[in-house]
Amino acid sequence: MANGKEEVITTVCSCHCGGAACIIKAYVKDGVITRLETDDGPEPQIRACARGRSYRQRVYSPDRLKYPLRRVGARGEGKFERITWDEALENVARELKRVRDTYGPASIALAGSAGDLTMLHWCGPTQRLLRMLGGCTSYWGLFSNEGGNFASHACYGTTSTRSTHDDLLNSRLIILWGWNPSVTVAGANTSWYLAQAREKGTKIVSIDPRYTDSTSAFASQWIPILPGTDTAMLLAMAYVIIEGKLQDQPFLDKYTVGFDAFKTYVLGEEDGVPKTPAWAQAITGVSAAIIRNLAIEYATSKPAALMCGIAPGRTAYGEQYHRAAITLSAMTGNIGIHGGSSAGNAWAVTLGGYPFVKMPRMTGGVGDVLNPVEAGAPRRKYALSSYGELASSAKLHRAFLADAILKGKAGGYPSDIKLLYAVCTSFPNQYPDINKAVQAIQKLEFFIVHEQFMTPAARYADIVLPASSLYERNDVSTGYGIPPFIGYVRKLIEPLYESKSHMEIGTALAGKLGISGYNDRTDDEWLREMVGKRVSDYDTFKGRGFQRAELTDSYVAFKEQIDDPAKHPFPTPSGKIEIYSRQLAEMCHPQLPPIPKYIESWESRNDVLRTKYPLQLISSHFLRRSHTQFDNVLWLRETQPQAVMLNSADAAARNIKDGDKVRVFNDRGEMVIEAKVTERIMPGVADVPQGAWFNPDSRGVDRGGSANVLTKDEPSPGGAFPYNTALVQVEMVR
């Protein structure tokens, strides 16, 4: 408003922190956001965290990209000149047409991700543009939870595996396995319900290499476990349950297939190795007694919720962790009942945690255009039947992007990539093995980036197009907290400087490229179509800022299938929960066995590399960041330094003290970072929080503390990213 009167506008934050669509009350005066508050209405409130409430610092940051930029120095040098939008669009259009006409459309690759978790302004508009231009090489593989997605598809035939977290109040036992919702949120109000469960006497156990904030706040028992070994502990728990005949056999007989094959493996009848607690102790570092006691407690405390975080699935062969957890939940009959859990990955569905609020996105159900590059391409050999278009062999797993640029068709990839268009993702920062990604960028003929700041991605681009922020455009998002709801992301102010939304950029480029029919409606018309009948009155919804789902009881995933399996079979080939997957058996891949198995990862503590690099790396999520977002917000930077977390024993062995500058390195890269010496991480493990901005010095040593200078770009066959599978050494800076 420009009349000197302050207006209070209800909107939502949707910045990909794990809450998704938390309520924001924005104060706007004379076209300026003056402050942000959060929900203060009746319970259950949908309260934003520090990230969402600091968003004004992002909008008005002096670091905002103000104008289109063209590179004038070497890639990565950070030297750019200001150009007009017309010049920028002409350059981008000319290069897109040149590369398409010279090498074919598959030589253009889209690097995209979720960015802000909204429906219209993400990478979808760019995807639509490139498809209408003739197609492009696109991608598969979710950075966050592809291992969990694979397991959910294999066992349940769907990724909609999540119950509402108010149902945790019905649990007698809650196991937080690699799950830290105090930081990652995992849906608004999750921590509030865990606090209530604790107060009513529910036992909460946390299994994690770190003594997390969630462990501190909610758990009565912390079980530290070595990274990448979670599957072994789950199998040992299954052994105890089978040995004691504690499994819910009627449930297994009625609702599952393949338990006998799994039982044969667990008891050692298949390979001669019984998966006993003693066997698991040698692998996991967890004592056999603790494993045995927890197994018995889990099997006899029904209903019990095995809440599987996605971090253990972001390891080599992380799919097996998720499949083993689902199997354990089935063995105890905890699926489809109040107080139980499907043990599907705890985030469950990226956008809209429940089937009744999930909405289509631009080029994700709305505005779809088929990708001509994928037309007629055979299915990937190791894609499951429920994958749909994600099964195309013309798609590239995101982890392989750098390798594919470097090697192309000669390396077995579907295309020779010459031009990369990055939107709502940070390549190279969020991709494994940053230094290889930088090499790949240098090989590209052209690199285009939409950005709000001079991030590592923007610093390597040929053309940088300034993107508007969350509150400079209208959009919608789904909130998967309690209650689930749909939020309206209200445009609070006009876009600052010369920034444009992703849809505006796509529309302008379509004009330059001579593409007709790209955008024949307003943003509001697109949003109405996306929302559809999910809101009772669209205009009322816009004015209020959100619409809650009306639930008379907790939502329980798969309750219909358990209550009436004849009418509601599981969407698997067998119609049941598949402990044994015939699909996987037919693939004949030793790393994708038909039943969940423990497969020791590369760069484990038994790897010969450990003599050189003795610490196992994990890359946790940080309270003050949402991936790379907010890393430059000074308010949040003051709360937590970027540091490598080390146990005091590991630090003492290296003469490292809290706050010292140290080198963290392996064969892939090196960083200089502050040390955080603490008892809140188990010995033998080092934690470098992910998302920090890569900032190499003249020798290529990263001074920003970006974990991916150390990680390996080798996903599991099922697609799991190995962000928590790497060996490193830590030394004092000399």
Number of C-alpha atoms within 10 A of each C-alpha: 13 10 8 10 10 17 16 17 18 24 27 33 32 28 23 22 27 22 28 32 35 32 29 25 21 24 18 21 19 14 16 16 19 13 16 18 17 21 17 13 9 7 9 14 17 26 22 26 19 13 23 27 20 19 20 18 17 22 20 13 15 10 13 20 23 18 21 24 23 21 20 12 13 14 17 19 11 16 14 18 12 14 13 13 19 13 14 20 22 16 15 23 18 14 17 24 16 13 19 20 12 10 14 19 25 24 25 27 27 24 23 22 21 20 20 22 29 27 25 28 28 24 28 26 26 26 27 23 24 25 21 20 19 18 26 30 25 24 22 20 22 19 21 17 27 24 34 34 30 28 29 26 22 28 28 26 25 20 24 23 27 24 27 21 27 21 21 26 20 20 22 21 26 28 20 24 22 24 26 24 23 20 22 23 21 24 27 29 25 21 20 15 17 24 17 15 23 19 11 11 10 22 19 21 20 26 24 25 22 27 20 21 15 19 23 14 13 22 23 13 14 18 19 20 23 21 26 32 24 26 27 26 29 26 30 25 28 32 23 24 23 16 13 11 11 17 21 17 15 11 16 21 11 12 20 22 20 18 19 12 15 22 18 14 21 25 21 15 12 13 10 11 12 19 22 23 27 17 16 24 20 12 20 22 16 20 15 19 12 13 22 21 12 15 22 16 14 25 25 16 15 19 23 29 27 27 24 27 27 26 28 32 32 30 27 30 30 36 32 31 32 30 32 26 27 29 29 26 25 26 24 24 25 25 30 21 24 23 25 28 33 29 29 33 32 27 27 26 20 20 23 26 27 25 14 11 21 22 22 19 27 23 21 15 11 17 19 15 17 15 20 18 21 19 11 10 14 11 19 13 11 18 20 19 14 17 15 10 13 18 19 21 21 25 24 20 19 23 27 18 26 26 18 22 26 22 15 18 13 11 13 9 19 19 26 21 31 24 26 25 24 24 27 21 23 25 27 27 27 25 26 28 24 25 24 20 24 19 15 19 25 17 15 15 13 20 24 24 25 27 25 22 21 16 22 22 27 29 20 26 29 23 25 29 29 28 30 26 23 25 22 20 21 20 25 28 30 31 34 32 27 24 23 26 27 27 28 28 26 22 16 23 18 14 18 18 12 15 25 23 23 25 25 17 20 23 21 18 21 22 15 16 19 11 14 11 11 20 20 10 9 10 16 12 10 20 21 16 14 22 22 14 10 17 18 11 11 17 11 12 16 19 13 14 21 25 22 16 16 9 10 6 10 18 20 22 23 22 16 16 20 20 12 10 16 11 9 15 18 23 16 18 18 14 18 22 28 29 27 23 21 17 17 19 14 11 15 12 13 11 16 21 20 23 24 25 22 21 19 17 20 18 22 23 24 13 14 12 16 17 12 12 21 22 24 23 28 30 23 19 19 19 20 23 25 23 23 20 22 22 20 18 19 13 15 18 14 9 9 12 14 21 22 26 25 28 20 21 16 20 21 12 9 12 12 22 18 15 14 16 19 20 23 30 19 19 12 15 20 25 25 23 25 21 27 24 22 17 14 17 21 23 19 17 23 29 23 26 22 23 26 26 24 25 18 20 11 7 6 12 19 23 17 18 26 28 33 27 29 27 28 23 22 18 24 21 19 23 28 29 34 29 31 24 25 28 28 25 18 25 17 18 12 6
